[in-house]
Every structure is written in structure tokens, then in C-alpha cells.
Amino acid sequence: MTIILRPSRLSIEQEFYAPIPLGEGRRVQYNAGAPDQDGPLQLLGYILRWGACYFVAGPDFAHDEQELIQAIKVGRVDHLGKDEVPAARVQRFCSLIEAVSGLCTLIDLAYGPEGESMLECPESDEHEVFDADASPEDPSYAQC
């Protein structure tokens, strides 16, 4: 079994101490492999600054950054993912602090509250057979 820890809210906030330049974005990624190995980076979301706004896409957002930039340029951000659940839509904020907080909320919605770990359990080839007719006298009755 491999335990995979996602970044904490504090570590995400630390990534955004420096302001984001106009028209640029930052990704929040983490190592999806074991802690002692370099595994593939999994995207948890990104924040893009455009004009006076910060646009936030969380882990459930189904589009890439270029599609988001195109939607911003033509003024159709609200149509991007409009049929999706609210957590999969682009969020708009007026400050970087609010945007980081919004991204952390989207990560919590997708992966559970901070401090919980995602677990990757190996598949077992053995299938436990439940015997509905077993009695307390049967030695297999109380096996876990």
C-alpha cells in the first residue's frame, strides 16, 4: 500500500507569496508517486491572473490553461464548464489571497479535508467468499 499525501494549505499558500505577473499563471502540482521517489506530477489546479482578476481552476476542471486563456480573451469564461458541477467551473476572484483560498477549497472538495491522505491500495486477486449459511460453530464464521 502506498500513502500519498497532498500538499497542505500552508504549502500551497507559500507558493503564492510572490505576485503573479499579468497574463501568467501558476500551477499547483504534487508528486503522485511514493514520497521517496520521483513520480509523475499531478495537477491540483492553477491560478491565472488576467487584468484585475484572478481565475482559479481546481482539480476537477476539464480544460487546459490555453482554453481558459481563450475563454477569457473572448469574454466567455462563464460558458467554460457551465454544465459541470460548481467545483469543476472556473472561479473568479479580485485578490490573490482570495484566489489561493478558493483553490484550496476546490482541492478540499475533490480530495477531502486537509490532513487526510489518499490511499492507493493494491488490488487483491483473492475474493473472500461469504457463506450466508455459516453458523457460529463453523470455524470460518468469524474470520475477517
C-alpha positions as CSV (number, residue, x, y, z in Angstrom):
1,M,0.0,0.0,0.0
2,T,1.3,3.5,-0.9
3,I,0.3,6.5,1.1
4,I,0.1,9.7,-1.0
5,L,-0.1,13.0,0.9
6,R,-1.4,16.0,-0.9
7,P,0.0,19.5,-0.2
8,S,-1.2,21.3,2.8
9,R,-3.0,24.6,2.6
10,L,0.1,26.3,4.1
11,S,2.4,24.8,1.5
12,I,0.1,26.0,-1.3
13,E,-0.1,29.5,0.2
14,Q,3.7,29.6,0.3
15,E,3.9,29.0,-3.4
16,F,1.9,32.3,-3.9
17,Y,3.9,34.7,-1.8
18,A,5.2,36.4,-4.9
19,P,2.6,38.2,-7.1
20,I,1.6,36.6,-10.3
21,P,2.6,38.7,-13.4
22,L,-0.2,39.9,-15.6
23,G,-1.3,37.3,-18.1
24,E,0.6,34.5,-16.4
25,G,-0.5,31.6,-14.2
26,R,0.9,29.2,-11.7
27,R,0.2,25.5,-11.3
28,V,-0.3,23.6,-8.1
29,Q,1.2,20.2,-8.5
30,Y,2.3,17.4,-6.3
31,N,4.3,14.2,-6.7
32,A,1.8,11.4,-7.2
33,G,4.4,8.7,-6.5
34,A,5.8,7.4,-3.3
35,P,7.4,10.1,-1.1
36,D,10.9,8.7,-1.6
37,Q,10.6,8.5,-5.4
38,D,10.1,11.0,-8.3
39,G,6.7,10.1,-9.6
40,P,4.5,11.9,-12.1
41,L,3.3,15.3,-11.1
42,Q,-0.5,15.5,-10.7
43,L,-2.1,18.9,-11.3
44,L,-4.3,20.1,-8.5
45,G,-5.3,23.3,-10.2
46,Y,-4.0,26.7,-11.3
47,I,-4.4,30.4,-10.8
48,L,-4.3,32.7,-13.8
49,R,-4.0,36.5,-13.5
50,W,-5.8,38.4,-16.2
51,G,-6.4,42.1,-15.8
52,A,-7.6,42.9,-12.3
53,C,-8.9,39.4,-11.7
54,Y,-7.6,36.0,-10.7
55,F,-9.1,33.0,-12.4
56,V,-8.9,29.7,-10.4
57,A,-9.3,26.2,-11.9
58,G,-9.3,23.3,-9.5
59,P,-8.5,19.6,-9.9
60,D,-11.9,18.8,-11.5
61,F,-11.6,21.4,-14.2
62,A,-11.7,19.6,-17.5
63,H,-10.0,22.2,-19.7
64,D,-6.3,23.3,-20.0
65,E,-4.8,26.7,-19.5
66,Q,-4.8,27.6,-23.1
67,E,-8.6,27.0,-23.3
68,L,-9.1,29.1,-20.2
69,I,-7.0,32.0,-21.7
70,Q,-9.0,31.8,-25.0
71,A,-12.3,32.0,-23.0
72,I,-11.0,35.0,-21.0
73,K,-9.9,36.8,-24.2
74,V,-13.4,36.4,-25.8
75,G,-15.3,37.0,-22.5
76,R,-16.8,33.5,-22.3
77,V,-15.4,32.2,-19.1
78,D,-18.8,31.6,-17.7
79,H,-19.6,29.2,-20.5
80,L,-16.5,27.1,-19.9
81,G,-17.8,24.1,-18.0
82,K,-21.2,25.6,-17.4
83,D,-22.9,22.2,-17.4
84,E,-20.4,20.9,-14.8
85,V,-20.7,20.8,-11.0
86,P,-19.7,24.1,-9.3
87,A,-16.3,22.6,-8.2
88,A,-15.4,22.0,-11.8
89,R,-16.0,25.5,-13.0
90,V,-13.6,28.4,-13.2
91,Q,-13.8,30.7,-10.1
92,R,-13.1,34.4,-10.4
93,F,-11.5,36.4,-7.5
94,C,-10.4,40.0,-7.1
95,S,-7.3,39.3,-4.9
96,L,-4.6,36.7,-4.9
97,I,-5.3,35.9,-1.2
98,E,-9.0,35.1,-2.1
99,A,-7.9,33.1,-5.2
100,V,-5.5,30.9,-3.2
101,S,-8.2,30.3,-0.6
102,G,-10.6,29.4,-3.3
103,L,-8.2,27.0,-4.9
104,C,-7.6,25.3,-1.5
105,T,-11.4,25.0,-1.1
106,L,-11.6,23.3,-4.5
107,I,-8.8,20.9,-3.6
108,D,-10.7,20.1,-0.4
109,L,-13.8,19.4,-2.3
110,A,-12.0,17.0,-4.7
111,Y,-9.7,15.2,-2.2
112,G,-11.3,15.7,1.2
113,P,-10.3,17.9,4.1
114,E,-6.7,18.9,4.7
115,G,-4.8,16.3,6.7
116,E,-6.5,13.3,5.1
117,S,-4.4,11.1,2.9
118,M,-5.4,9.5,-0.3
119,L,-4.6,5.8,-0.2
120,E,-3.7,3.6,-3.1
121,C,-4.4,0.0,-2.3
122,P,-3.2,-2.8,-4.5
123,E,-5.9,-5.0,-6.0
124,S,-6.2,-8.4,-4.4
125,D,-6.6,-11.5,-6.6
126,E,-8.3,-13.3,-3.8
127,H,-12.0,-12.9,-3.4
128,E,-13.5,-13.6,0.0
129,V,-16.5,-15.8,-0.2
130,F,-19.2,-15.0,2.2
131,D,-21.1,-18.1,3.3
132,A,-24.6,-17.0,4.2
133,D,-25.4,-20.4,5.7
134,A,-22.4,-20.4,8.1
135,S,-23.2,-21.0,11.8
136,P,-21.2,-19.8,14.9
137,E,-19.8,-23.3,15.2
138,D,-18.2,-23.1,11.7
139,P,-14.5,-22.1,12.0
140,S,-14.8,-19.7,9.1
141,Y,-17.8,-17.8,10.7
142,A,-15.7,-15.1,12.5
143,Q,-12.8,-14.7,10.1
144,C,-12.1,-11.2,8.9
